[in-house]
Amino acid sequence: MPALRRTALAAAAALAATVLTAGQALAGPGHANGTFYYTDLLGGNQQVIDPELGSCKLVSTLGTSVSNQTDATVVLYTDTSCALLANPVSPGSTVTFVFKSYRFLES
């Protein structure tokens, strides 16, 4: 009987670990901590608080400069699909660069 109980406990632990892992996968992407500031072509100041990691984001008009006040590196792109002419901007850095999209990198 003790062996059967150990098997049942092991199975319950495995099931709990699977449910926890599945729950984390469904929780969605992570986020950088902090604020990403950028200026658009029209001189408007934009900000994104705790930006999502890993997904390509478009800017409404051309971005012209950024201040990355987050804990993650952001990569700026000259196209709308985060594929061409990348310019990485590390946490705490400010750059002038014309861009159409950006993506925050996962650590």
C-alpha positions as a LaTeX table, in Angstrom:
\begin{tabular}{lrrr}
\hline
Residue & $x$ (\AA) & $y$ (\AA) & $z$ (\AA) \\
\hline
Met1 & 0.00 & 0.00 & 0.00 \\
Pro2 & 2.80 & 2.56 & 0.72 \\
Ala3 & 4.15 & 2.07 & $-2.82$ \\
Leu4 & 0.73 & 2.79 & $-4.28$ \\
Arg5 & 0.48 & 5.94 & $-2.17$ \\
Arg6 & 3.92 & 7.13 & $-3.34$ \\
Thr7 & 2.87 & 6.55 & $-6.95$ \\
Ala8 & $-0.35$ & 8.52 & $-6.40$ \\
Leu9 & 1.55 & 11.40 & $-4.77$ \\
Ala10 & 4.11 & 11.44 & $-7.59$ \\
Ala11 & 1.30 & 11.52 & $-10.16$ \\
Ala12 & $-0.42$ & 14.37 & $-8.31$ \\
Ala13 & 2.84 & 16.34 & $-8.16$ \\
Ala14 & 3.44 & 15.81 & $-11.89$ \\
Leu15 & $-0.11$ & 16.96 & $-12.67$ \\
Ala16 & 0.32 & 20.06 & $-10.49$ \\
Ala17 & 3.58 & 20.93 & $-12.27$ \\
Thr18 & 1.91 & 20.52 & $-15.66$ \\
Val19 & $-1.00$ & 22.77 & $-14.67$ \\
Leu20 & 1.41 & 25.40 & $-13.33$ \\
Thr21 & 3.47 & 25.34 & $-16.53$ \\
Ala22 & 0.36 & 25.55 & $-18.70$ \\
Gly23 & $-0.91$ & 28.45 & $-16.62$ \\
Gln24 & 2.35 & 30.31 & $-17.10$ \\
Ala25 & 2.20 & 29.74 & $-20.86$ \\
Leu26 & $-1.33$ & 31.13 & $-20.97$ \\
Ala27 & $-0.39$ & 34.13 & $-18.85$ \\
Gly28 & 0.99 & 35.85 & $-21.94$ \\
Pro29 & 4.24 & 37.61 & $-22.75$ \\
Gly30 & 6.39 & 39.36 & $-20.22$ \\
His31 & 6.90 & 43.07 & $-19.94$ \\
Ala32 & 9.86 & 45.37 & $-19.45$ \\
Asn33 & 9.72 & 47.50 & $-16.31$ \\
Gly34 & 9.80 & 51.24 & $-16.85$ \\
Thr35 & 8.80 & 53.71 & $-19.54$ \\
Phe36 & 9.79 & 53.93 & $-23.20$ \\
Tyr37 & 9.61 & 57.50 & $-24.52$ \\
Tyr38 & 9.76 & 58.51 & $-28.16$ \\
Thr39 & 9.22 & 61.60 & $-30.27$ \\
Asp40 & 7.35 & 61.26 & $-33.55$ \\
Leu41 & 7.93 & 63.09 & $-36.82$ \\
Leu42 & 5.31 & 65.71 & $-35.91$ \\
Gly43 & 7.11 & 66.54 & $-32.67$ \\
Gly44 & 4.64 & 64.68 & $-30.47$ \\
Asn45 & 5.96 & 63.01 & $-27.34$ \\
Gln46 & 4.77 & 59.44 & $-26.81$ \\
Gln47 & 5.30 & 57.01 & $-23.96$ \\
Val48 & 4.75 & 53.31 & $-23.38$ \\
Ile49 & 4.68 & 52.14 & $-19.77$ \\
Asp50 & 5.96 & 48.60 & $-19.08$ \\
Pro51 & 6.20 & 47.66 & $-22.78$ \\
Glu52 & 5.54 & 44.10 & $-23.90$ \\
Leu53 & 8.59 & 41.94 & $-24.60$ \\
Gly54 & 9.13 & 40.14 & $-27.88$ \\
Ser55 & 6.39 & 41.53 & $-30.12$ \\
Cys56 & 6.83 & 43.98 & $-33.00$ \\
Lys57 & 5.08 & 47.31 & $-32.39$ \\
Leu58 & 4.42 & 50.01 & $-34.99$ \\
Val59 & 4.55 & 53.75 & $-34.37$ \\
Ser60 & 1.72 & 55.89 & $-35.75$ \\
Thr61 & 4.05 & 58.25 & $-37.60$ \\
Leu62 & 7.79 & 57.99 & $-38.00$ \\
Gly63 & 9.64 & 58.01 & $-34.72$ \\
Thr64 & 12.66 & 60.30 & $-34.62$ \\
Ser65 & 14.23 & 59.81 & $-31.19$ \\
Val66 & 13.86 & 57.59 & $-28.13$ \\
Ser67 & 14.69 & 57.47 & $-24.46$ \\
Asn68 & 14.67 & 53.92 & $-23.14$ \\
Gln69 & 13.98 & 54.21 & $-19.42$ \\
Thr70 & 13.18 & 50.50 & $-19.02$ \\
Asp71 & 15.16 & 47.49 & $-17.84$ \\
Ala72 & 15.24 & 45.88 & $-21.32$ \\
Thr73 & 16.93 & 46.63 & $-24.65$ \\
Val74 & 14.66 & 47.96 & $-27.38$ \\
Val75 & 15.53 & 47.51 & $-31.05$ \\
Leu76 & 14.37 & 50.17 & $-33.54$ \\
Tyr77 & 13.60 & 49.26 & $-37.17$ \\
Thr78 & 13.18 & 51.32 & $-40.34$ \\
Asp79 & 10.37 & 49.08 & $-41.68$ \\
Thr80 & 6.94 & 48.10 & $-40.34$ \\
Ser81 & 7.77 & 44.43 & $-39.72$ \\
Cys82 & 10.79 & 44.70 & $-37.39$ \\
Ala83 & 13.17 & 43.30 & $-39.98$ \\
Leu84 & 15.26 & 46.06 & $-41.59$ \\
Leu85 & 18.12 & 48.22 & $-40.34$ \\
Ala86 & 18.01 & 47.55 & $-36.63$ \\
Asn87 & 19.37 & 49.92 & $-34.02$ \\
Pro88 & 19.51 & 48.50 & $-30.45$ \\
Val89 & 19.02 & 50.94 & $-27.58$ \\
Ser90 & 20.13 & 49.70 & $-24.17$ \\
Pro91 & 18.35 & 50.54 & $-20.91$ \\
Gly92 & 18.90 & 54.15 & $-19.83$ \\
Ser93 & 20.05 & 55.27 & $-23.29$ \\
Thr94 & 18.75 & 58.01 & $-25.57$ \\
Val95 & 19.26 & 58.07 & $-29.35$ \\
Thr96 & 18.13 & 59.94 & $-32.44$ \\
Phe97 & 17.10 & 57.52 & $-35.18$ \\
Val98 & 14.23 & 57.48 & $-37.68$ \\
Phe99 & 12.16 & 54.33 & $-37.17$ \\
Lys100 & 8.77 & 52.80 & $-38.03$ \\
Ser101 & 8.64 & 49.89 & $-35.57$ \\
Tyr102 & 10.31 & 48.57 & $-32.43$ \\
Arg103 & 10.66 & 45.40 & $-30.37$ \\
Phe104 & 11.76 & 44.94 & $-26.77$ \\
Leu105 & 14.10 & 41.96 & $-26.35$ \\
Glu106 & 13.50 & 39.23 & $-23.83$ \\
Ser107 & 16.48 & 38.63 & $-21.54$ \\
\hline
\end{tabular}
